[in-house]
Amino acid sequence: MDVKEVLLPGVGLRYEFTSHKGERIGIIARRGGDFDVVLYGADDPDQARPVFRLTDEEADTVAQILGAPRIAERFTELTREVPGLEAGQVVIVAGSPFVDRPLGDTQARTRTGASIVAIVRDEDVLASPGPAETLRAGDVLIVIGTDEGIAAVRQIIDKG
């Protein structure tokens, strides 16, 4: 299935595809973590009708049900299309000062401008983790940002 990805400056990302019934479906991944699901009208392809909105926690649940491991892969693909944007992985090692602490304690986005968009834990992917998500040794953070931002997140996670 062909999924079109469009960067929406100041908003987030829009994913769009056509269902087997010919309906155009859009999912808008907002920078704040919420997701809007919309249907595009047949008469006006630019007119979107909101279907529902998911919080980041609800989207995480749906993503896990529908095959969340593809999320990290899709972010990597997206970065190939946006100049200056990179995807990186940061491992939470046993000696990290953030083991057993909430993600929000890192203040990674505020301090680096890079975003932690998922946590890979064993065989699960926690998409759009919230600040209360407790980090564990062995977690792999999927980070989107500049090379410098990803390196800065790695530095924070390793040393505090």
C-alpha positions in Angstrom: 0.0 0.0 0.0 1.3 3.4 -0.9 1.4 5.8 2.1 2.1 9.4 1.3 3.9 11.4 4.0 3.8 15.2 4.1 5.6 17.4 6.6 3.2 20.0 8.0 5.4 22.8 9.3 4.4 23.8 12.8 1.8 21.0 13.0 3.5 17.6 12.5 3.3 14.9 9.8 0.4 13.8 7.6 0.1 10.2 6.4 -2.4 9.6 3.7 -3.5 6.4 1.9 -6.4 5.1 -0.1 -8.5 2.2 1.4 -9.6 -0.8 -0.5 -13.0 0.9 -0.9 -11.3 3.9 -2.5 -11.6 6.2 0.5 -8.7 8.6 1.1 -7.8 8.4 4.8 -5.4 10.7 6.5 -3.6 10.5 9.9 -2.1 13.7 11.2 0.6 13.1 13.8 0.7 16.4 15.7 3.9 17.6 17.3 2.2 17.6 20.7 1.6 13.8 20.5 -2.1 13.7 19.4 -3.2 12.0 16.2 -6.2 13.1 14.1 -7.8 10.6 11.8 -9.6 12.2 8.8 -11.5 11.2 5.7 -11.1 13.2 2.5 -14.3 14.0 0.5 -14.8 12.4 -2.9 -16.2 15.7 -4.3 -13.3 17.9 -2.9 -10.0 16.1 -2.4 -8.7 18.9 -0.2 -11.7 18.8 2.1 -11.0 16.7 5.2 -13.7 15.5 7.6 -12.4 14.7 11.1 -13.3 11.2 12.2 -11.6 11.1 15.6 -8.6 12.2 17.6 -6.3 10.0 19.7 -4.1 11.1 22.6 -0.6 9.8 22.4 -1.4 7.1 24.9 -4.4 6.0 22.8 -2.4 6.1 19.6 0.3 4.0 21.3 -2.3 1.4 22.2 -3.6 1.3 18.6 -0.1 1.2 17.2 0.8 -1.8 19.3 -2.4 -3.6 18.2 -1.8 -2.8 14.5 1.9 -3.6 14.3 3.9 -0.9 16.1 7.3 -2.3 15.1 6.9 -0.6 11.7 6.8 2.9 13.3 10.5 3.1 13.9 11.1 1.9 10.3 8.8 4.6 9.0 10.5 7.4 10.9 13.8 6.3 9.4 12.3 6.4 5.9 10.9 9.9 6.6 14.2 11.3 7.5 15.6 10.4 4.1 13.0 12.8 2.6 13.6 15.8 4.9 17.1 17.4 4.5 18.8 17.9 7.9 16.5 15.6 9.7 18.0 12.3 11.0 16.8 9.3 13.0 19.0 7.8 15.6 18.9 5.2 18.3 20.0 5.7 21.9 20.4 2.7 24.2 19.6 3.0 27.9 22.6 1.2 29.5 22.4 -0.2 33.0 24.6 2.6 34.4 22.5 5.5 32.9 21.3 8.0 35.5 17.8 7.7 33.9 17.2 4.0 34.5 13.9 3.6 36.3 13.1 7.3 35.9 10.4 8.9 33.8 11.3 10.0 30.3 10.3 13.6 31.1 13.2 13.8 33.6 15.6 13.9 30.7 14.1 17.1 29.3 15.6 15.9 26.1 13.4 17.9 23.7 13.8 21.1 25.7 17.6 20.7 26.0 18.4 19.4 22.5 15.5 20.2 20.1 15.4 16.5 19.2 12.3 14.3 19.9 12.1 10.9 21.3 9.4 9.4 19.1 9.4 5.8 20.3 10.9 3.4 22.8 11.8 -0.1 21.7 11.5 -2.4 24.7 12.2 -6.0 24.0 9.9 -6.8 21.1 7.4 -4.0 21.8 7.4 -0.5 20.4 6.0 2.3 22.6 5.0 4.9 20.0 4.9 8.6 21.1 6.0 7.9 24.7 4.7 10.4 27.2 6.9 12.1 29.8 5.7 9.7 32.5 7.0 6.6 30.7 9.6 5.0 32.9 12.9 4.2 31.2 14.4 0.8 31.7 17.9 -0.6 31.1 18.0 -2.0 27.6 15.4 0.3 26.2 16.3 1.8 22.8 15.1 5.3 22.2 14.2 6.3 18.6 15.2 9.9 18.3 14.4 12.3 15.5 16.4 15.5 15.0 19.7 16.9 13.7 22.9 14.8 14.1 23.9 17.3 16.8 20.5 16.9 18.6 20.7 13.1 18.6 24.3 13.2 19.9 23.1 15.6 22.7 20.3 13.2 23.6 22.9 10.3 23.8 25.1 12.5 26.0 22.1 13.3 28.3 21.1 9.7 28.6 24.6 8.5 29.3 25.7 11.2 31.7 22.7 13.2 32.9 
